[in-house]
């Protein structure tokens, strides 16, 4: 079943700034879709329109086949069956944790409400912390409270707007894994806005890449990583070489170039080999799992090559492609 259907969605803010251009997107029930792009590309605006926090200028949004945004009107947020997790937590500092989590559980008997709160806090790893105030929690704990508040009403759709951006790397990784586990266990549909490639590649069944309010590519993480349609998309998901068509054959690169004529090749798709195009190692840096070598080719072009061993700066080497990674 289709959980989210977005058709021709446009958004223009007062003053004439256009945030979204005719966005089309379909999300299946239980699917997790990442929305990726640079700051100001329209990611958060898209999420807020789906949530009902912003009106659309054009187009329509339907949730589980019920139209909630259209030229005819807008269904209020509280009647959409969605929950939102914000970047800045959006918690109430004057309320204790249990009251924050219970905020969206209006209309339930007290005993059922308490059971839902206890269950949600247990799911996010915060059992027994219901009596604390928000200022008594760490940043990671606060985001877990925000997640518990979103999950407590058992929404069919969860919207996450950069939920990990305020956390350090260790906490980010742990909480990302926990959120993914909870969403999968419940079969919850999710739209997850992020500007970080690792988050999108790790959590998403598919990713939507926005550029200046336009959808430029939609696909599985593997497709977007290995077959980006443009440099913009490629750079969203990690380092990439834009190899001119003039030297691509000499490097053994095959396949079709991107729209601007360059072949987009990941550093790990290139290898140091004596039969390759010659150049000199200009720089190197260690990246934990190996090294990234910057090589100035005889053609004058510069490429990045991922290597397992430490290359010596100033050494003459050959470079060639080990696999096809050009856009197609």
N, C-alpha and C positions, 0 to 999 in steps of 0.2 A: 504493500500500500504506500502511496505517496504521502509523506508527512509534511513536506514544505514544497509548495509550488509558487515560484516567483516568475512573473511574466511582464516584460517591458517596463521594469521598475525604474523610475526616475525620481530624483530629488534635487530641487533647487532651493537653497536657503534665501532668506531675505537679503537683499543686496545683490542678488543675481549669481551667487556662487553655486555652480552645479557640482553636486557630490556624487551622483550616480547617473549613468547613461544607459537606459534601456537594458537593465540587467535581467537575464533569464537564468533560472536555476531550479533544478528539481532534486529534492533530497528524499530518499526512501526511508521508511520506518526503520528505526534501529541503526541508521547510518550515522557515522561521525564525519562531518565535513569541515575542513579547516579553510578559513578565509584569510588569504595571505596578500601582503602588499606593503609598499612603503608608507610611511606616515602621511596622512592626508589623502590616501587613495580612495577612501569611502568605506573602509572595512566596518568601522564602528557605526557609521550611518546605516549601512545595510542591516546590521544586527538590531539597531534601535527601531527601524521601520518594521522588521519582523516582529519585534516585541510589542509594537504599538506605542512606543515612546516618542516616535516621530511620525508625522503624516507623510505620505508619498505625494509627489507632484504628478506623476503619471504611473500607469501600470497597476498591477494587482498582486496581492499575496493571499494564498489559501493555505490553511493548516488542516491537514486531514480532511481535505476536500470541502472545507468550509471557508468561504471568502471572508477575510478579516480586514483587508485593506483594498479599496477600489475607489474609483471616482464617485461611486454611490455613497460611500461612507466608511467609517472605521470602527471596528469592534474594540472596546476598551481592553487594556492590557490584562486586567484581572479575569476577563472572560475568554482568554485565548489558550489557557492551559499550558503556558510557557513559564519558565523560571529563568532568571538572568543572574549571572555571577559577574560582578564588576571588577575592574582593575584595582580600584581603591577600596574594595570590600563593601562600602556603603552600609556599614553597620551602625547601630544606634549606641553611642557611647554611654548614655545614661541608663541603658537597660542591661541586665545580666545576660549571659550567654543563652540561657534557656528561653528568655523572653525574645531575644533576637531571632532564634530559630523558629519560635512559635508564631512569629509575626504574620506569616502568610497562611496560618491555619484557622482562619475565622470560620465560625459556624459549626465547629466540631465540639462535642462534649468534652469537658475538662479532662476526664480520664483518657480519652482517645488522643487528645492533643498532647498530653504528657507522654503517652506511649510513643507517638510519632517523633517527638523531640528526642526522647531517649534513644530510639532506634537510629535517628539521623546522626546524633552525636557519636554513637557507637560505630556507625559506618565510616565516619571520617576520622576515627581514631582519637576522639575526645570524650570518652565516657568519664563521668564524674566531674566534669568541668562546668556544669550548667550554672553553678552559683557564682562564677567569677564574672567580673566586669571586663569589658573589652580592653581597657588599658592594662589589665593584668596579664594579657596574652602576648605571645611573640607574634611576629608578622606571619609566620607560617600557620600558627594556630588561628589567627584571625581569618585567614583565607579559608581554612577548614570550616570555621563557623559559617562563613558566607556560603560555602558549598553545602553544608548541612541545611541551612535555611532554604536553599534552592531545591534540595532533594526531599525535604520533609513533606511537601504537598503531593509527592509522587507525580511530577509533571511528565507529560509525554514528550516534551521538547525542552532541552536546556540550552541556553544561549550563554556562551562564555566570552567575555570581552577582555582579552589579555589577562587572564586570571593569575598568571605566574610572574608577571613583569616586575613586581616589587620584591621578589625573593632572590636570595643568593643561589648560586648554581646547585649546591647540594640539596637545598630544600626544594628548589624548582624541580629537579629530577624526581625526587621522592613523591612530591605532591602530584606531578603530572602522571606518574604511574598509578597512583591511588585513584585519581579522577577517572582515568581511562578504565581501570578495573571496575569502578562503581557503575559507570555508564554502560559498559559491556554486560555486567551482571544483571542489570535491570532492563537491558534492551532499549535504552533511552536514545532517542534521536538528539543529535547535538550539532550546533554550529559553533565553531571554536575560532575566534579571531586571534591571530598572532602575527608578529612580524619576524619570528624566529624560525629558521628552517628546521632545526632539530625538533621543535614541537610539532610542526606540520607533518614532517616525515614520520614521526613516532606515533602520533595519535590518530591520524586521519585515514579513512577508507579512500577518500578523494580530497583534493584540494582545489580551491577556486582562487585564481590569481587576479587581483584587481590592479589596474593601472589607470590613475586619474579617473576613477569612477567607471571604467570599462572592464568587463570580463575579457581577459586576453587568453586565458587557457584554463581548462578544467580537466582533471584527470587523476589517476592513481599516483601516489608519491613516486613510484618507480618511473612512470612515464614522464612526469614533470622533471625529474632529476636527470634522466638520460636522454629525453627527447623534448627539450624546451623549444618553444616556437620563436623565442626572441632572447636577446641578451638580458633584458629586464627579468624575464621569467627565470632564466638560468641563474642569474646572480641572487635571486631570492633563495635558492637552495644550495648555495655554496660556491667555491671558486670555480671559474670556468675560463677556458681559453677561447677567444674569438679568432679563429685562424682564417686568414685571407684565402680566397679561392685560388690565388696565384701559387701558393705553396702547399695547399692541402694535398694534392696528388703526391708530392715529394715526401710527405709525412705518412702516406698510406691511408689518409682519411677518405672515407667513401660516404655515400649517402647524399641527400639534398642539403644545401645550406639553409640557414635561417632567412627570414624575409629581407634582411639587410645585406645578404650575400656572403656573410661569414659562416664558417663551420664552427659549431659550438661543441667543444671537446673538454671533458673533465680531466683534471690533472692525472687521475689514476688510470685513465685510458691511454696515456702516453707512457713510453718506456725508454730508458737509456739503452741504445743498441748501436754497435759500430756500423751497421748498414743503414742507419737513419740519416736524416738531414743534420749536418754538422753545426755546432755552436759552442759557446763557452759558458760555463756555470758562473753566473754573475753574483748569486747570493743563495743562501739556504737558510731554512729555519726548522727547528724541531717541533713536531706537533703531537708528541705522545706515542702515536702508533707508527711513526716513521718520520720522514723528512719531506719538506716541500722545496724543490730546487727551482730557482728562477734562471732560465737559460736564454741567452741572447744568441739567436740563430744567425747564420751567415747572411741570411736575407735581410737582417736588421730587425726582424720581428722578435718579440719576447714571448716565451711560453712558460707555464708552470708544469712541473712533472713531479708526481708523488713517487718517492723511492723508499725502500726499506732500509737501505744503508746510507751513511753520511757521505755525500759527494764533496769533493774538495773544490773550493772556490778557485776559479781561474783555470780549471781543467777543461780541455777540449773533449767534447762528447758528441755522440750521435743520438738523435731523437726520432722515434717513429711511433705510429699509433698501433696499439695492441688490439683495439676493438672499435667498432663503429658506434659513435655517440652523437653524430650530427642530427640536427632536427630533420624530421621527415613528415 
